[in-house]
Amino acid sequence: MIFAEGEAEQWLVENVYRPLHKYIDAVVLLRLRQASQMLGGVWDNAALLLDGGSSEPEVAHYFTKYMLLAEDRAAQMVTHLKHPIWGRNELTYANGQKLMRPWLQGSDRHAVFRKFLTEQFSPSQLEENTLPVQA
């Protein structure tokens, strides 16, 4: 969350892949992450489809169509999505990240992140830019 665009991928290359003698391009990792984030809405939509009464095969087909998944993998994702705890947890992370990311782009991002870890904020505070940013 506190890495600027491309920093996380560069960190992974230098601290994870290089010591393992794996030569991965940080730009490729960045593009893969960006593509993955773009597909995040598919998960949200699939959850809404299930809640709206769509059948498991219909939701699996949705995953195969919009995430280009194999049918067996899409069925696994539907099973995960239906789990009473873990299935909706993805929604929390993805939407929380969308709310927090703008706050973590400035030079004070470490202090802001520390606040996120030690204080409680409502989504509306993050959305309305009413977060007290002084560390």
GULUM-813548 format. One line per field, with one value per residue (C-alpha): residue in one letter; chain; x, y, z. Coordinates in steps of 0.001 Angstrom, whole numbers, plus 500000, padded with zeros to 6 digits. Each point is the difference from the previous one (the first is absolute). Layout:
BEGIN
aa (a;...)
ch (A;...)
x (X;...)
y (Y;...)
z (Z;...)
//
This chain:
BEGIN
aa (m;i;f;a;e;g;e;a;e;q;w;l;v;e;n;v;y;r;p;l;h;k;y;i;d;a;v;v;l;l;r;l;r;q;a;s;q;m;l;g;g;v;w;d;n;a;a;l;l;l;d;g;g;s;s;e;p;e;v;a;h;y;f;t;k;y;m;l;l;a;e;d;r;a;a;q;m;v;t;h;l;k;h;p;i;w;g;r;n;e;l;t;y;a;n;g;q;k;l;m;r;p;w;l;q;g;s;d;r;h;a;v;f;r;k;f;l;t;e;q;f;s;p;s;q;l;e;e;n;t;l;p;v;q;a)
ch (A;A;A;A;A;A;A;A;A;A;A;A;A;A;A;A;A;A;A;A;A;A;A;A;A;A;A;A;A;A;A;A;A;A;A;A;A;A;A;A;A;A;A;A;A;A;A;A;A;A;A;A;A;A;A;A;A;A;A;A;A;A;A;A;A;A;A;A;A;A;A;A;A;A;A;A;A;A;A;A;A;A;A;A;A;A;A;A;A;A;A;A;A;A;A;A;A;A;A;A;A;A;A;A;A;A;A;A;A;A;A;A;A;A;A;A;A;A;A;A;A;A;A;A;A;A;A;A;A;A;A;A;A;A;A)
x (500000;502788;502064;499764;499194;502645;501882;498486;500942;503553;500245;498796;502553;502878;499033;498099;500704;503676;501121;498188;501866;496733;500313;496646;499340;498443;498002;498445;499024;498489;497934;498778;498924;498228;498146;499036;498653;497958;498325;499140;496530;499207;500193;497661;497533;500096;499152;497060;498862;499998;498169;497500;499077;502199;500929;503503;500476;498892;502506;502730;499218;500320;503507;500981;498715;501457;503101;500750;500209;499785;496666;501483;501770;496820;498067;502648;499597;496229;500561;502382;497570;497217;502059;498232;503171;502664;497798;498993;503325;501449;497471;501191;503654;499450;497637;502044;503061;498128;499089;503450;502250;499518;501085;503187;501415;501612;503353;498305;498754;501901;498472;496541;500444;501029;496735;498045;501598;499441;496757;496503;498502;496673;499746;498142;502957;502317;497548;499290;503654;499363;502863;502160;503377;502292;502172)
y (500000;502467;499336;502549;498731;497463;500017;496764;498167;501328;498959;496497;499708;501092;498276;496888;498952;500987;498061;496989;500541;500730;502833;501708;503390;502438;501636;496638;499505;503483;499344;496677;501703;502750;497445;498064;503163;500781;496611;500581;501216;496590;498513;502680;499433;496235;500495;502180;497383;497319;502249;500830;496359;498960;496336;498749;498945;503473;501680;497563;500873;503689;499290;498063;502756;503044;498573;497506;497160;496291;498538;498027;503112;502066;497381;500203;503772;499649;497558;502493;502853;498062;499440;501884;501720;499989;500588;503543;500799;500760;502816;501545;499991;501285;502784;500926;500316;502321;502247;499958;500251;503768;500701;497977;501826;503026;500513;499391;496548;498179;502189;499596;496233;499974;501840;497397;497276;501698;501968;499289;501796;499603;499533;503314;501811;498560;500754;503560;500918;500653;497888;501962;499572;501424;497198)
z (500000;500744;496904;497210;496503;498998;503327;501280;496842;500128;503651;499100;497202;502240;503251;498977;496425;499655;503137;498531;496707;498212;497539;499760;498437;502503;497183;499127;503654;500058;496870;501421;503241;498084;497868;503108;501637;496907;500335;503662;499120;498533;503489;501350;497164;500502;503681;499006;497482;502700;502445;497266;499492;497071;500019;500667;496357;498849;502301;498922;496380;500913;501357;496877;497734;501753;501681;497246;502510;499352;501090;502907;501338;499613;501990;502749;500104;500400;502876;501626;499406;501735;503145;502825;501190;497290;496991;500847;501635;496554;499632;503245;498959;496485;500987;503065;497805;497637;502929;501587;496945;499362;503576;499530;496993;501671;501650;503373;498945;502765;502712;498460;499789;503666;500783;498043;502109;503358;499680;498828;496986;498281;496239;499792;501596;497369;497206;501089;500596;503686;501284;502443;498280;502665;501346)
//
